[in-house]
Amino acid sequence: MLLIAYVALLTIMVFLITIGGLGYAAHRYPALVQPLMVALTAAGVLIALLVGLAAVLAVPGLL
């Protein structure tokens, strides 16, 4: 259980650092805003699919 908490905290920290870096890049180089939006949307869709798949696989008898 403690390992899950550590992984969750690490994931949140990496997410915040990444979002901060992308925000800085978009502020510094405005031409990057549209490609960053496309990349973040694609990454969000992939993460949602992976989380959904993990949830389905975690519950026995769903498949």
C-alpha positions as CSV (number, residue, x, y, z in Angstrom):
1,M,0.0,0.0,0.0
2,L,2.8,2.4,0.8
3,L,4.4,1.6,-2.6
4,I,1.3,2.8,-4.3
5,A,1.3,6.0,-2.4
6,Y,5.0,6.6,-3.4
7,V,4.2,5.9,-7.0
8,A,1.2,8.2,-6.9
9,L,3.2,11.0,-5.4
10,L,6.1,10.6,-7.8
11,T,3.6,10.6,-10.7
12,I,2.0,13.8,-9.5
13,M,5.4,15.5,-9.0
14,V,6.6,14.5,-12.5
15,F,3.2,15.7,-13.9
16,L,3.6,19.1,-12.3
17,I,7.2,19.5,-13.4
18,T,6.3,18.5,-16.9
19,I,3.3,20.9,-17.1
20,G,5.5,23.7,-15.7
21,G,8.1,23.1,-18.3
22,L,5.6,23.0,-21.1
23,G,4.0,26.2,-19.8
24,Y,7.4,27.9,-19.8
25,A,8.1,26.6,-23.3
26,A,4.8,27.9,-24.6
27,H,5.3,31.2,-22.9
28,R,8.9,31.6,-24.2
29,Y,8.1,30.3,-27.8
30,P,4.5,31.1,-28.7
31,A,4.8,29.1,-32.0
32,L,5.0,25.9,-29.9
33,V,1.5,26.4,-28.4
34,Q,-0.4,24.5,-31.1
35,P,2.0,21.5,-31.3
36,L,2.1,21.3,-27.5
37,M,-1.7,21.2,-27.4
38,V,-1.8,18.4,-29.9
39,A,0.9,16.5,-28.0
40,L,-0.8,17.0,-24.7
41,T,-4.2,15.9,-26.1
42,A,-2.7,12.8,-27.6
43,A,-0.8,12.0,-24.3
44,G,-4.0,12.5,-22.3
45,V,-5.9,10.1,-24.6
46,L,-3.2,7.5,-24.3
47,I,-3.1,7.8,-20.5
48,A,-6.9,7.6,-20.3
49,L,-6.8,4.4,-22.4
50,L,-4.1,2.9,-20.2
51,V,-5.8,3.7,-17.0
52,G,-9.1,2.3,-18.3
53,L,-7.3,-0.9,-19.4
54,A,-5.6,-1.2,-16.1
55,A,-8.9,-0.8,-14.3
56,V,-10.6,-3.4,-16.4
57,L,-7.7,-5.8,-15.9
58,A,-7.6,-5.2,-12.1
59,V,-11.2,-6.3,-11.6
60,P,-11.5,-10.0,-12.0
61,G,-14.4,-11.3,-14.1
62,L,-14.9,-8.1,-16.2
63,L,-13.4,-9.6,-19.3
